[in-house]
Amino acid sequence: MSIDIIFKIAAIGILVTLISQLLTRWGRDDIAMITTVAGLIIVLLMALDMVSEFFQTIKSVFQLY
């Protein structure tokens, strides 16, 4: 695992926060909420990929399959 995934997650967080704040100021609270949820789902999918890679590594280290 490299450090660039942390930077990607931070960049997504900053971008989603910025877009959400702008949409809230423009009175588009519903779209701001959808943007926030979409950003959360993207980060969770990235984390899910990392967890899957972790379990594959564990299986190969202990020769489970």
Biopython code that builds the backbone (N, CA, C, O; Angstrom):
import numpy as np
from Bio.PDB.StructureBuilder import StructureBuilder

atoms = [
    (1, "MET", "N", (0.854, -1.181, 0.000)),
    (1, "MET", "CA", (0.000, 0.000, 0.000)),
    (1, "MET", "C", (0.893, 1.236, 0.000)),
    (1, "MET", "O", (1.873, 1.314, 0.742)),
    (2, "SER", "N", (0.549, 2.162, -0.816)),
    (2, "SER", "CA", (1.364, 3.370, -0.910)),
    (2, "SER", "C", (0.616, 4.568, -0.321)),
    (2, "SER", "O", (-0.577, 4.501, -0.024)),
    (3, "ILE", "N", (1.337, 5.630, -0.169)),
    (3, "ILE", "CA", (0.803, 6.834, 0.462)),
    (3, "ILE", "C", (-0.130, 7.605, -0.465)),
    (3, "ILE", "O", (-0.899, 8.450, -0.007)),
    (4, "ASP", "N", (-0.067, 7.323, -1.759)),
    (4, "ASP", "CA", (-0.878, 8.095, -2.708)),
    (4, "ASP", "C", (-2.371, 7.872, -2.514)),
    (4, "ASP", "O", (-3.169, 8.742, -2.862)),
    (5, "ILE", "N", (-2.770, 6.720, -1.966)),
    (5, "ILE", "CA", (-4.191, 6.481, -1.715)),
    (5, "ILE", "C", (-4.708, 7.444, -0.640)),
    (5, "ILE", "O", (-5.862, 7.870, -0.691)),
    (6, "ILE", "N", (-3.864, 7.784, 0.323)),
    (6, "ILE", "CA", (-4.261, 8.742, 1.362)),
    (6, "ILE", "C", (-4.462, 10.120, 0.757)),
    (6, "ILE", "O", (-5.395, 10.838, 1.118)),
    (7, "PHE", "N", (-3.581, 10.487, -0.167)),
    (7, "PHE", "CA", (-3.729, 11.776, -0.838)),
    (7, "PHE", "C", (-4.979, 11.807, -1.717)),
    (7, "PHE", "O", (-5.647, 12.837, -1.808)),
    (8, "LYS", "N", (-5.296, 10.686, -2.362)),
    (8, "LYS", "CA", (-6.503, 10.627, -3.181)),
    (8, "LYS", "C", (-7.752, 10.790, -2.322)),
    (8, "LYS", "O", (-8.673, 11.519, -2.692)),
    (9, "ILE", "N", (-7.783, 10.115, -1.183)),
    (9, "ILE", "CA", (-8.932, 10.226, -0.286)),
    (9, "ILE", "C", (-9.059, 11.650, 0.256)),
    (9, "ILE", "O", (-10.164, 12.184, 0.354)),
    (10, "ALA", "N", (-7.926, 12.264, 0.606)),
    (10, "ALA", "CA", (-7.954, 13.646, 1.094)),
    (10, "ALA", "C", (-8.436, 14.599, 0.003)),
    (10, "ALA", "O", (-9.211, 15.516, 0.276)),
    (11, "ALA", "N", (-7.983, 14.385, -1.222)),
    (11, "ALA", "CA", (-8.413, 15.247, -2.328)),
    (11, "ALA", "C", (-9.908, 15.104, -2.584)),
    (11, "ALA", "O", (-10.595, 16.096, -2.832)),
    (12, "ILE", "N", (-10.407, 13.893, -2.527)),
    (12, "ILE", "CA", (-11.844, 13.681, -2.708)),
    (12, "ILE", "C", (-12.616, 14.373, -1.596)),
    (12, "ILE", "O", (-13.647, 14.995, -1.854)),
    (13, "GLY", "N", (-12.132, 14.274, -0.366)),
    (13, "GLY", "CA", (-12.795, 14.926, 0.758)),
    (13, "GLY", "C", (-12.836, 16.435, 0.616)),
    (13, "GLY", "O", (-13.865, 17.061, 0.869)),
    (14, "ILE", "N", (-11.723, 17.017, 0.212)),
    (14, "ILE", "CA", (-11.667, 18.475, 0.033)),
    (14, "ILE", "C", (-12.587, 18.912, -1.097)),
    (14, "ILE", "O", (-13.315, 19.897, -0.968)),
    (15, "LEU", "N", (-12.552, 18.177, -2.203)),
    (15, "LEU", "CA", (-13.388, 18.523, -3.351)),
    (15, "LEU", "C", (-14.876, 18.401, -3.032)),
    (15, "LEU", "O", (-15.664, 19.272, -3.399)),
    (16, "VAL", "N", (-15.255, 17.334, -2.356)),
    (16, "VAL", "CA", (-16.664, 17.138, -2.000)),
    (16, "VAL", "C", (-17.120, 18.210, -1.015)),
    (16, "VAL", "O", (-18.239, 18.713, -1.117)),
    (17, "THR", "N", (-16.269, 18.556, -0.075)),
    (17, "THR", "CA", (-16.621, 19.602, 0.886)),
    (17, "THR", "C", (-16.822, 20.939, 0.191)),
    (17, "THR", "O", (-17.777, 21.660, 0.481)),
    (18, "LEU", "N", (-15.928, 21.265, -0.720)),
    (18, "LEU", "CA", (-16.033, 22.521, -1.454)),
    (18, "LEU", "C", (-17.316, 22.575, -2.281)),
    (18, "LEU", "O", (-18.039, 23.571, -2.249)),
    (19, "ILE", "N", (-17.591, 21.521, -3.008)),
    (19, "ILE", "CA", (-18.797, 21.485, -3.842)),
    (19, "ILE", "C", (-20.052, 21.528, -2.977)),
    (19, "ILE", "O", (-21.018, 22.214, -3.310)),
    (20, "SER", "N", (-20.036, 20.796, -1.870)),
    (20, "SER", "CA", (-21.197, 20.782, -0.975)),
    (20, "SER", "C", (-21.462, 22.162, -0.376)),
    (20, "SER", "O", (-22.613, 22.588, -0.284)),
    (21, "GLN", "N", (-20.409, 22.856, 0.029)),
    (21, "GLN", "CA", (-20.575, 24.191, 0.599)),
    (21, "GLN", "C", (-21.115, 25.180, -0.441)),
    (21, "GLN", "O", (-21.983, 26.000, -0.141)),
    (22, "LEU", "N", (-20.591, 25.089, -1.657)),
    (22, "LEU", "CA", (-21.085, 25.974, -2.714)),
    (22, "LEU", "C", (-22.561, 25.710, -3.020)),
    (22, "LEU", "O", (-23.349, 26.643, -3.171)),
    (23, "LEU", "N", (-22.918, 24.446, -3.107)),
    (23, "LEU", "CA", (-24.317, 24.115, -3.399)),
    (23, "LEU", "C", (-25.238, 24.535, -2.261)),
    (23, "LEU", "O", (-26.369, 24.955, -2.505)),
    (24, "THR", "N", (-24.772, 24.428, -1.033)),
    (24, "THR", "CA", (-25.586, 24.842, 0.105)),
    (24, "THR", "C", (-25.814, 26.357, 0.079)),
    (24, "THR", "O", (-26.916, 26.827, 0.364)),
    (25, "ARG", "N", (-24.782, 27.108, -0.259)),
    (25, "ARG", "CA", (-24.936, 28.571, -0.335)),
    (25, "ARG", "C", (-25.875, 28.990, -1.455)),
    (25, "ARG", "O", (-26.550, 30.014, -1.352)),
    (26, "TRP", "N", (-25.920, 28.205, -2.519)),
    (26, "TRP", "CA", (-26.800, 28.516, -3.640)),
    (26, "TRP", "C", (-28.222, 28.010, -3.413)),
    (26, "TRP", "O", (-29.087, 28.162, -4.276)),
    (27, "GLY", "N", (-28.461, 27.404, -2.237)),
    (27, "GLY", "CA", (-29.800, 26.942, -1.914)),
    (27, "GLY", "C", (-30.150, 25.582, -2.493)),
    (27, "GLY", "O", (-31.327, 25.233, -2.581)),
    (28, "ARG", "N", (-29.168, 24.823, -2.880)),
    (28, "ARG", "CA", (-29.398, 23.496, -3.463)),
    (28, "ARG", "C", (-28.986, 22.428, -2.460)),
    (28, "ARG", "O", (-28.081, 21.635, -2.719)),
    (29, "ASP", "N", (-29.662, 22.414, -1.308)),
    (29, "ASP", "CA", (-29.296, 21.502, -0.223)),
    (29, "ASP", "C", (-29.459, 20.037, -0.614)),
    (29, "ASP", "O", (-28.680, 19.191, -0.176)),
    (30, "ASP", "N", (-30.459, 19.731, -1.431)),
    (30, "ASP", "CA", (-30.684, 18.344, -1.823)),
    (30, "ASP", "C", (-29.541, 17.813, -2.688)),
    (30, "ASP", "O", (-29.104, 16.676, -2.509)),
    (31, "ILE", "N", (-29.063, 18.620, -3.611)),
    (31, "ILE", "CA", (-27.955, 18.193, -4.467)),
    (31, "ILE", "C", (-26.656, 18.148, -3.659)),
    (31, "ILE", "O", (-25.789, 17.316, -3.924)),
    (32, "ALA", "N", (-26.521, 19.034, -2.681)),
    (32, "ALA", "CA", (-25.340, 19.014, -1.811)),
    (32, "ALA", "C", (-25.269, 17.716, -1.019)),
    (32, "ALA", "O", (-24.193, 17.145, -0.844)),
    (33, "MET", "N", (-26.422, 17.251, -0.542)),
    (33, "MET", "CA", (-26.461, 15.990, 0.200)),
    (33, "MET", "C", (-26.121, 14.819, -0.711)),
    (33, "MET", "O", (-25.401, 13.907, -0.304)),
    (34, "ILE", "N", (-26.627, 14.834, -1.931)),
    (34, "ILE", "CA", (-26.331, 13.764, -2.882)),
    (34, "ILE", "C", (-24.832, 13.756, -3.214)),
    (34, "ILE", "O", (-24.231, 12.690, -3.346)),
    (35, "THR", "N", (-24.238, 14.934, -3.347)),
    (35, "THR", "CA", (-22.805, 15.035, -3.612)),
    (35, "THR", "C", (-21.997, 14.460, -2.451)),
    (35, "THR", "O", (-21.011, 13.755, -2.667)),
    (36, "THR", "N", (-22.407, 14.756, -1.237)),
    (36, "THR", "CA", (-21.714, 14.241, -0.068)),
    (36, "THR", "C", (-21.805, 12.723, 0.001)),
    (36, "THR", "O", (-20.814, 12.048, 0.281)),
    (37, "VAL", "N", (-22.985, 12.191, -0.252)),
    (37, "VAL", "CA", (-23.167, 10.742, -0.219)),
    (37, "VAL", "C", (-22.367, 10.070, -1.342)),
    (37, "VAL", "O", (-21.793, 9.001, -1.136)),
    (38, "ALA", "N", (-22.329, 10.679, -2.508)),
    (38, "ALA", "CA", (-21.551, 10.121, -3.620)),
    (38, "ALA", "C", (-20.060, 10.098, -3.278)),
    (38, "ALA", "O", (-19.375, 9.120, -3.577)),
    (39, "GLY", "N", (-19.559, 11.151, -2.662)),
    (39, "GLY", "CA", (-18.152, 11.176, -2.244)),
    (39, "GLY", "C", (-17.857, 10.104, -1.213)),
    (39, "GLY", "O", (-16.805, 9.467, -1.260)),
    (40, "LEU", "N", (-18.772, 9.903, -0.287)),
    (40, "LEU", "CA", (-18.612, 8.862, 0.723)),
    (40, "LEU", "C", (-18.587, 7.482, 0.091)),
    (40, "LEU", "O", (-17.777, 6.636, 0.472)),
    (41, "ILE", "N", (-19.461, 7.250, -0.866)),
    (41, "ILE", "CA", (-19.503, 5.948, -1.542)),
    (41, "ILE", "C", (-18.214, 5.702, -2.317)),
    (41, "ILE", "O", (-17.698, 4.585, -2.320)),
    (42, "ILE", "N", (-17.693, 6.725, -2.967)),
    (42, "ILE", "CA", (-16.440, 6.571, -3.716)),
    (42, "ILE", "C", (-15.301, 6.194, -2.777)),
    (42, "ILE", "O", (-14.512, 5.300, -3.085)),
    (43, "VAL", "N", (-15.210, 6.864, -1.642)),
    (43, "VAL", "CA", (-14.135, 6.564, -0.687)),
    (43, "VAL", "C", (-14.327, 5.171, -0.092)),
    (43, "VAL", "O", (-13.349, 4.449, 0.105)),
    (44, "LEU", "N", (-15.557, 4.787, 0.192)),
    (44, "LEU", "CA", (-15.801, 3.439, 0.728)),
    (44, "LEU", "C", (-15.450, 2.364, -0.290)),
    (44, "LEU", "O", (-14.945, 1.306, 0.086)),
    (45, "LEU", "N", (-15.705, 2.610, -1.558)),
    (45, "LEU", "CA", (-15.315, 1.639, -2.580)),
    (45, "LEU", "C", (-13.795, 1.531, -2.686)),
    (45, "LEU", "O", (-13.263, 0.444, -2.910)),
    (46, "MET", "N", (-13.106, 2.644, -2.528)),
    (46, "MET", "CA", (-11.645, 2.600, -2.521)),
    (46, "MET", "C", (-11.144, 1.797, -1.322)),
    (46, "MET", "O", (-10.207, 1.009, -1.447)),
    (47, "ALA", "N", (-11.766, 1.997, -0.169)),
    (47, "ALA", "CA", (-11.375, 1.252, 1.030)),
    (47, "ALA", "C", (-11.705, -0.230, 0.878)),
    (47, "ALA", "O", (-10.946, -1.084, 1.336)),
    (48, "LEU", "N", (-12.821, -0.537, 0.245)),
    (48, "LEU", "CA", (-13.199, -1.931, 0.026)),
    (48, "LEU", "C", (-12.182, -2.635, -0.861)),
    (48, "LEU", "O", (-11.852, -3.799, -0.634)),
    (49, "ASP", "N", (-11.692, -1.934, -1.862)),
    (49, "ASP", "CA", (-10.657, -2.494, -2.726)),
    (49, "ASP", "C", (-9.381, -2.759, -1.938)),
    (49, "ASP", "O", (-8.719, -3.776, -2.147)),
    (50, "MET", "N", (-9.036, -1.852, -1.036)),
    (50, "MET", "CA", (-7.838, -2.052, -0.220)),
    (50, "MET", "C", (-8.004, -3.231, 0.730)),
    (50, "MET", "O", (-7.058, -3.991, 0.935)),
    (51, "VAL", "N", (-9.188, -3.396, 1.313)),
    (51, "VAL", "CA", (-9.440, -4.521, 2.214)),
    (51, "VAL", "C", (-9.383, -5.834, 1.443)),
    (51, "VAL", "O", (-8.845, -6.826, 1.936)),
    (52, "SER", "N", (-9.933, -5.839, 0.245)),
    (52, "SER", "CA", (-9.876, -7.047, -0.590)),
    (52, "SER", "C", (-8.428, -7.406, -0.915)),
    (52, "SER", "O", (-8.047, -8.575, -0.854)),
    (53, "GLU", "N", (-7.642, -6.425, -1.251)),
    (53, "GLU", "CA", (-6.218, -6.663, -1.529)),
    (53, "GLU", "C", (-5.500, -7.179, -0.287)),
    (53, "GLU", "O", (-4.621, -8.036, -0.385)),
    (54, "PHE", "N", (-5.871, -6.660, 0.873)),
    (54, "PHE", "CA", (-5.282, -7.109, 2.129)),
    (54, "PHE", "C", (-5.581, -8.586, 2.374)),
    (54, "PHE", "O", (-4.684, -9.344, 2.743)),
    (55, "PHE", "N", (-6.835, -9.001, 2.171)),
    (55, "PHE", "CA", (-7.186, -10.395, 2.387)),
    (55, "PHE", "C", (-6.505, -11.314, 1.374)),
    (55, "PHE", "O", (-6.141, -12.439, 1.715)),
    (56, "GLN", "N", (-6.331, -10.858, 0.152)),
    (56, "GLN", "CA", (-5.591, -11.651, -0.829)),
    (56, "GLN", "C", (-4.137, -11.836, -0.387)),
    (56, "GLN", "O", (-3.564, -12.911, -0.562)),
    (57, "THR", "N", (-3.557, -10.806, 0.175)),
    (57, "THR", "CA", (-2.184, -10.907, 0.671)),
    (57, "THR", "C", (-2.099, -11.882, 1.841)),
    (57, "THR", "O", (-1.171, -12.689, 1.914)),
    (58, "ILE", "N", (-3.056, -11.810, 2.748)),
    (58, "ILE", "CA", (-3.082, -12.718, 3.896)),
    (58, "ILE", "C", (-3.221, -14.162, 3.425)),
    (58, "ILE", "O", (-2.550, -15.057, 3.939)),
    (59, "LYS", "N", (-4.093, -14.382, 2.444)),
    (59, "LYS", "CA", (-4.266, -15.739, 1.926)),
    (59, "LYS", "C", (-2.989, -16.265, 1.282)),
    (59, "LYS", "O", (-2.642, -17.436, 1.434)),
    (60, "SER", "N", (-2.306, -15.401, 0.570)),
    (60, "SER", "CA", (-1.065, -15.864, -0.081)),
    (60, "SER", "C", (0.065, -16.071, 0.918)),
    (60, "SER", "O", (0.886, -16.970, 0.733)),
    (61, "VAL", "N", (0.127, -15.263, 1.968)),
    (61, "VAL", "CA", (1.180, -15.419, 2.962)),
    (61, "VAL", "C", (1.003, -16.724, 3.735)),
    (61, "VAL", "O", (1.974, -17.444, 3.964)),
    (62, "PHE", "N", (-0.212, -17.027, 4.131)),
    (62, "PHE", "CA", (-0.459, -18.228, 4.906)),
    (62, "PHE", "C", (-0.849, -19.427, 4.029)),
    (62, "PHE", "O", (-1.176, -20.494, 4.549)),
    (63, "GLN", "N", (-0.815, -19.256, 2.717)),
    (63, "GLN", "CA", (-1.111, -20.309, 1.742)),
    (63, "GLN", "C", (-2.430, -21.016, 2.073)),
    (63, "GLN", "O", (-2.486, -22.238, 2.202)),
    (64, "LEU", "N", (-3.481, -20.213, 2.204)),
    (64, "LEU", "CA", (-4.782, -20.763, 2.596)),
    (64, "LEU", "C", (-5.525, -21.383, 1.422)),
    (64, "LEU", "O", (-6.325, -22.294, 1.633)),
    (65, "TYR", "N", (-5.292, -20.927, 0.184)),
    (65, "TYR", "CA", (-6.003, -21.484, -0.954)),
    (65, "TYR", "C", (-5.085, -21.764, -2.079)),
    (65, "TYR", "O", (-5.520, -22.241, -3.127)),
]
sb = StructureBuilder()
sb.init_structure("model")
sb.init_model(0)
sb.init_chain("A")
sb.init_seg("    ")
for serial, (resi, resn, name, xyz) in enumerate(atoms, 1):
    if name == "N":
        sb.init_residue(resn, " ", resi, " ")
    sb.init_atom(name, np.array(xyz, "f"), 0.0, 1.0, " ", f" {name:<3s}", serial, name[0])
structure = sb.get_structure()
